Amino acid sequence: MRRLFVLLVCFIGLALMTQGCEETQITPNSATASSEASEYGARPAANTIDGNLATNWSPLLADCTSSDGSWLELGFDEAYSFGRMVLHVNLDNGVTQLPRAGSYTIKDSADATLATGSYTATDTSKEITLTKSSTNKLKIIFAAVADVPADPTSIACPHVNEVETFKAKFLGLF
C-alpha cells in the first residue's frame, strides 16, 4: 500500500511539474479604449492585441489631459486568474512620437486595483505583477498629463504597442 501511495505522489508531482509549472499566455478577444484615434491618425485599441509590435494605440490629446486620463480595456472570453502583464510601450512606429513617461493603474471587472506603477520615457517593455483576481476584463488607466505646455502638441500621450497577459501559475506555487 505504501508503495502505491509513493507511486501516486510521484505521478501527481510529475503531472504538476509538466502542466502546472508552465505559464500560459492568454490572448484577449477584444480591446476598447477611451479613444480609437489620435492626432497621429487612426490608432485603434485592437492594435494592442494584434501581435504586431509595429502598430500601436494612442489616445486623443484631449483624453491625455482630461482629469480622468486615458484608458485601455481588454476583454476575455472567460474569467481567468491573471498573474502578470507585459506592456510594450514607446516603440518607434515610423511616426515622430514623443516617448512618454507615465503612471498607470490596472483594474479588474469589479473595479478592484490589481497593480499600480509607472514607466519611463526610455522603457520599451514593462513587466507588471498583478494581484490575482478572477476576471474577464483588465482595464489599464493612464494618469492624466498634469502640466499642459503652451504647445499642447508637444504632449506625449501613452503609446501602447502590445499588451501580453499571462494566467497565474498553478496554485501560485510554481
C-alpha positions in Angstrom: 0.0 0.0 0.0 2.8 2.4 0.9 4.5 1.7 -2.5 1.2 2.5 -4.3 1.0 5.8 -2.3 4.6 6.8 -3.2 3.9 6.0 -6.9 0.7 8.1 -6.8 2.5 11.0 -5.2 5.3 10.8 -7.8 2.8 10.7 -10.6 0.9 13.7 -9.3 4.1 15.6 -8.8 5.2 14.8 -12.3 1.8 16.0 -13.7 2.1 19.2 -11.8 5.6 19.8 -12.9 4.8 19.3 -16.6 1.4 21.1 -16.7 1.2 23.3 -13.6 4.6 25.0 -13.9 4.1 26.4 -17.4 3.0 29.9 -17.6 0.1 30.3 -20.1 -0.3 33.4 -22.2 -4.0 34.4 -22.6 -4.8 36.5 -25.6 -7.7 38.9 -25.2 -10.6 38.7 -27.7 -11.4 42.4 -27.6 -9.8 45.7 -26.8 -11.6 49.1 -26.4 -10.2 52.4 -25.3 -11.1 56.0 -24.3 -10.5 56.9 -27.9 -9.8 55.0 -31.1 -7.8 57.7 -32.9 -5.1 60.2 -32.1 -3.6 63.3 -33.5 -1.4 60.9 -35.4 -4.3 59.2 -37.2 -6.2 56.0 -36.6 -4.7 54.1 -33.7 -7.4 51.7 -32.6 -7.2 49.8 -29.3 -7.2 46.5 -31.3 -3.6 47.3 -32.3 -2.5 46.3 -28.8 -3.6 42.7 -29.2 -2.8 42.1 -32.9 0.6 40.5 -32.2 2.4 43.2 -34.2 4.8 45.5 -32.3 4.9 47.9 -35.3 1.3 49.0 -34.6 0.0 50.9 -31.5 -2.8 52.5 -29.7 -2.5 56.1 -28.7 -5.4 58.2 -27.4 -6.5 61.7 -28.4 -4.7 64.6 -26.7 -8.0 65.6 -25.0 -8.0 62.2 -23.2 -4.4 62.6 -22.1 -5.2 65.9 -20.5 -8.6 65.2 -19.0 -8.9 64.7 -15.3 -9.8 61.0 -15.9 -6.8 60.3 -18.1 -7.0 57.7 -20.9 -7.7 54.1 -20.6 -7.4 50.8 -22.5 -9.7 47.8 -21.6 -9.0 44.2 -22.6 -11.8 41.7 -22.7 -11.5 37.9 -22.4 -13.9 35.1 -23.4 -14.0 33.8 -19.8 -12.7 34.7 -16.3 -9.0 34.0 -15.6 -6.8 34.5 -12.7 -4.0 36.6 -14.1 -0.5 36.7 -12.7 1.3 39.2 -14.8 1.1 41.5 -17.8 3.7 42.9 -20.1 3.2 46.4 -21.6 5.2 47.2 -24.8 5.3 51.0 -25.0 7.2 53.8 -26.7 8.4 51.7 -29.7 9.2 53.7 -32.9 6.4 53.2 -35.4 7.9 55.4 -38.2 6.0 58.4 -36.9 7.6 61.1 -34.9 6.2 60.5 -31.4 7.5 61.7 -28.1 8.2 58.8 -25.8 6.2 59.4 -22.6 6.8 58.6 -19.0 3.6 57.9 -17.1 1.8 56.1 -14.4 -1.0 53.6 -14.6 -3.5 51.6 -12.6 -4.8 48.2 -13.6 -8.2 47.2 -12.5 -10.4 44.1 -12.9 -14.1 43.9 -13.9 -15.2 44.6 -10.3 -13.1 47.8 -10.3 -10.6 46.3 -7.8 -7.0 47.5 -8.3 -4.6 44.7 -9.3 -1.5 46.9 -9.9 -0.2 50.4 -10.0 3.1 51.6 -11.3 4.9 53.8 -13.8 7.2 53.6 -16.8 9.8 56.0 -18.1 10.3 57.6 -21.5 13.1 55.1 -22.2 11.1 52.0 -21.3 10.0 49.8 -24.2 8.7 46.9 -22.2 7.2 46.9 -18.7 6.6 43.7 -16.8 3.8 44.0 -14.2 2.9 41.6 -11.5 -0.8 41.5 -10.9 -2.7 40.8 -7.7 -4.5 37.6 -8.5 -8.2 38.1 -9.3 -10.5 36.0 -11.4 -11.8 38.4 -14.1 -12.8 38.6 -17.7 -11.7 42.2 -18.1 -8.5 44.2 -17.4 -8.6 47.9 -17.6 -5.3 50.0 -17.8 -5.9 53.6 -16.7 -3.2 56.0 -17.6 -2.9 59.1 -15.4 -3.7 62.4 -16.9 -0.9 64.7 -18.0 -0.6 67.2 -15.2 1.2 70.1 -16.8 -0.1 71.1 -20.2 2.5 73.1 -22.1 1.8 76.2 -24.2 2.1 74.0 -27.3 -0.2 71.1 -26.4 1.0 69.1 -29.4 4.3 68.5 -27.5 2.4 66.4 -25.0 3.2 62.7 -25.5 0.2 60.5 -24.8 0.8 56.9 -24.0 1.9 54.8 -27.0 1.0 51.2 -26.3 2.3 48.8 -28.9 1.2 45.5 -27.5 -0.2 44.0 -24.2 0.6 40.4 -23.2 -1.4 38.8 -20.4 -0.4 35.6 -18.5 -2.5 33.4 -16.4 -1.4 32.9 -12.8 0.7 29.8 -12.3 -0.9 26.7 -10.7 -1.9 27.4 -7.1 0.7 30.2 -7.1 3.3 27.6 -6.0 5.4 27.3 -9.2 
